[in-house]
């Protein structure tokens, strides 16, 4: 059984349940709590799963002290925040699975707190999150931690707990290189968040974003990055991400539609406690569209903003007095498209998995240990992960897995 396909399928069923319980808000909310627990549990019990364990597991097992973690003898010399996190978990006696369980738990706590800002269709939002960001949750330890603390930081800023917010954003920046840029952009926004933009600004911005569909910007960004006072390893990482580009990304149309929706939100809806979430979502949309040609870089950035975009759009289309023309039609069309996308994500992942020369994505959970010794399961999963990087990844270094 392909484990990720199974999780996406389960999330899609819960998303569909929201469409069937529209007239029963209490039942809808109870289903969401059950859905959140089930999805969290399915990600929690994965055991030495995914391709990234080829690097993460040896690094974790070696990182018994901060000095060893900093030497980088095993795998990469990761960011200081992730190094400290490894050492702390190691000192607490947690296995590698125990560490991933902590990461998963923190992430879903952050998501549950963020989703409190929407009253309806939370299960549907959870479905969209899983369909777009399954890879972050199941494989990308460092970035998952960075995204988690970014969400914590924005929510704390929302509640005017500035010291804790800055601490969370600092941790975010220390967990993954991408967090540095995301935090810097978000803090810059807060300096100008009181500015009122006219409709013409949104029209100009939409025109610029549309032009970017046809204009590769990597040369400009690379030149700009080389003149920034950044460490050599950070500049090299940025150059590598920008070198992997795509010329076609039809999802840009979706981003432009979302931009129009947010312009309605910021102009016609009275600002409330969730308004800052809307602005964070706007920043995310601009970044996503600007970087649409560069999948590898986009994959590093979009995870920070997708949860906020989900909350904003659901709030916008689910309220009764929404200013969006033909709101019911827009709501139904968008819901249908997202359900189709969720199904497509499962099918796409299944198809890519079948192209691999090893069954990397076959289910492996803590329950596998019932009939197998832990060391045997660990070694088997590590062999498949190393096989993937040595053979499958090298055939196509833009592999989405």
ABEGO torsion letter per residue (X at the ends): XBAAAAAAAAAAAAAAAAAAAAABAAAAAAAAAAAAAAAAAAAAABBGBEAAAAAAAAAAAABABAAAAAAGABEBBBBAAAAAAAAAAAAAGBBAAAAAAAAAAAAAAAAAAAAAABABGAAAAAAAAAAAAAAAAAABAAAAAAAAAAAAAAAAAAAGBAAAAAAAAAAAAAABAAAAAAAAAAAAAAAAAABBBBAAAAAAAAAAAAAAAABBAAAAAAAAAAABBBBAAAAAAAAAAAABBBABBAAAAAAAAAAAAAAAAAAABBBBAAAAAAAAAAAAAAAAAAAAABAAAAAAAAAAAAAAAAAAAAAAAABAABABBGAAAAAAAAAAAAAAAAAAAAAAAAAAAAABABBAABBBBAAAAAABBAAAAAAAAAAAAAAAAAAAAAABAABAX
